[in-house]
Amino acid sequence: MAWTQRQFPRVKVNLPVELRRPIIPAPIRALTADICLGGCYVEMSFTQDVAAQVEVVLWIGENKIRATGVIVSSHPSVGNGVKFTHMAPEDRQRLRQYIDSLQTPPRLMGVT
């Protein structure tokens, strides 16, 4: 298996996330382990099958970010890798701003 470089840099962060599938009546609530513009890793005990289509709702504070995605990795009793397949432009921009804010080192007051 050849190693490929990720398209987007990942950021380790625990965000509340909901995964929805048509065959499961209730949303699966969990936390992300990391996130990027291309997807996220969701920590959960009851993992989903690779290639399953999911609706994703990420919570950044009071803001919801919605996406559709596909399960690309499954580690039983640990979690799933999710690749985002579609996200509205405004949600993508919100996610980009959030990720950028985590990657920007804080400024010290009074230091120029």
Backbone torsions as a table, in degrees:
resi	resn	phi	psi	omega
1	MET	NA	125.5	-177.9
2	ALA	-82.3	141.1	177.2
3	TRP	-82.9	133.7	177.2
4	THR	-123.0	145.9	178.6
5	GLN	-76.1	141.3	179.6
6	ARG	-68.0	147.1	179.5
7	GLN	-70.9	-35.0	-178.4
8	PHE	-128.2	143.9	177.4
9	PRO	-70.4	141.1	178.8
10	ARG	-90.2	150.5	176.7
11	VAL	-125.9	128.2	176.9
12	LYS	-75.8	119.6	179.6
13	VAL	-161.2	140.7	176.0
14	ASN	-98.2	106.8	176.8
15	LEU	-117.2	141.5	172.7
16	PRO	-62.6	138.1	-179.0
17	VAL	-141.1	146.6	172.7
18	GLU	-121.5	133.1	173.0
19	LEU	-111.7	134.6	178.4
20	ARG	-124.2	137.8	174.6
21	ARG	-131.1	144.1	-179.0
22	PRO	-57.1	-30.6	-176.2
23	ILE	-84.1	-6.8	-179.4
24	ILE	-117.5	118.6	-173.6
25	PRO	-66.2	-35.1	-177.6
26	ALA	-104.2	149.2	177.3
27	PRO	-67.8	150.7	174.5
28	ILE	-92.6	117.3	-178.9
29	ARG	-101.0	134.4	-176.8
30	ALA	-157.0	-166.9	176.1
31	LEU	-127.1	146.9	172.9
32	THR	-77.6	152.9	171.0
33	ALA	-99.4	-34.1	175.1
34	ASP	-155.7	165.8	-176.5
35	ILE	-151.1	153.6	171.8
36	CYS	-151.0	178.6	179.9
37	LEU	-66.3	-20.4	-177.4
38	GLY	-94.4	-11.8	-178.5
39	GLY	166.4	-166.3	-179.7
40	CYS	-154.8	165.5	171.7
41	TYR	-111.2	126.5	-176.3
42	VAL	-109.3	122.2	177.8
43	GLU	-82.7	123.2	177.9
44	MET	-163.0	151.3	-177.9
45	SER	-75.5	-41.0	-176.8
46	PHE	-100.5	90.9	-173.7
47	THR	-76.9	159.9	179.3
48	GLN	-99.7	159.9	-178.6
49	ASP	-75.8	144.5	174.6
50	VAL	-57.9	139.8	-179.8
51	ALA	84.8	-3.7	177.2
52	ALA	-68.9	136.6	176.7
53	GLN	-83.4	137.6	-179.3
54	VAL	-137.1	151.8	166.8
55	GLU	-98.8	135.7	-175.0
56	VAL	-118.5	133.3	171.2
57	VAL	-125.1	115.8	176.2
58	LEU	-99.5	142.6	177.8
59	TRP	-112.0	116.3	173.4
60	ILE	-113.5	97.9	-172.1
61	GLY	64.1	-125.6	178.5
62	GLU	-90.7	-3.0	-176.0
63	ASN	-91.2	133.4	174.7
64	LYS	-95.7	137.0	171.0
65	ILE	-120.2	123.3	-177.4
66	ARG	-108.0	144.7	177.0
67	ALA	-152.9	162.0	165.9
68	THR	-107.5	154.5	-177.0
69	GLY	-158.0	-179.8	178.1
70	VAL	-135.6	141.5	177.0
71	ILE	-73.4	123.5	-178.4
72	VAL	-111.5	-14.9	174.7
73	SER	-149.1	148.7	-179.7
74	SER	-137.9	123.8	177.7
75	HIS	-122.3	97.4	-174.0
76	PRO	-48.5	134.3	-179.7
77	SER	66.2	8.8	178.8
78	VAL	-121.2	-59.5	-179.2
79	GLY	169.3	-175.5	-178.7
80	ASN	-129.1	142.6	168.2
81	GLY	-90.0	132.0	-178.5
82	VAL	-120.2	127.9	174.0
83	LYS	-100.5	126.9	177.2
84	PHE	-73.6	130.3	178.5
85	THR	-105.6	-23.1	176.1
86	HIS	-155.4	139.8	176.3
87	MET	-151.1	135.3	178.1
88	ALA	-60.6	145.3	-178.0
89	PRO	-53.6	-39.6	-179.0
90	GLU	-68.8	-35.0	176.3
91	ASP	-70.1	-39.3	178.1
92	ARG	-62.4	-40.4	178.9
93	GLN	-65.7	-41.9	177.2
94	ARG	-60.9	-43.7	179.5
95	LEU	-65.1	-42.9	178.2
96	ARG	-58.6	-45.9	179.9
97	GLN	-62.9	-40.9	179.2
98	TYR	-63.5	-48.5	-179.8
99	ILE	-61.8	-43.4	177.9
100	ASP	-59.4	-39.4	-179.3
101	SER	-65.1	-29.5	178.7
102	LEU	-78.2	-26.1	-177.4
103	GLN	-90.5	-14.5	-178.9
104	THR	-85.0	122.8	-179.8
105	PRO	-65.9	142.2	179.6
106	PRO	-65.7	145.9	177.1
107	ARG	-87.7	143.2	176.0
108	LEU	-88.4	133.1	179.7
109	MET	-68.3	138.6	177.0
110	GLY	84.2	-5.0	180.0
111	VAL	-105.0	128.2	178.6
112	THR	-118.9	NA	NA
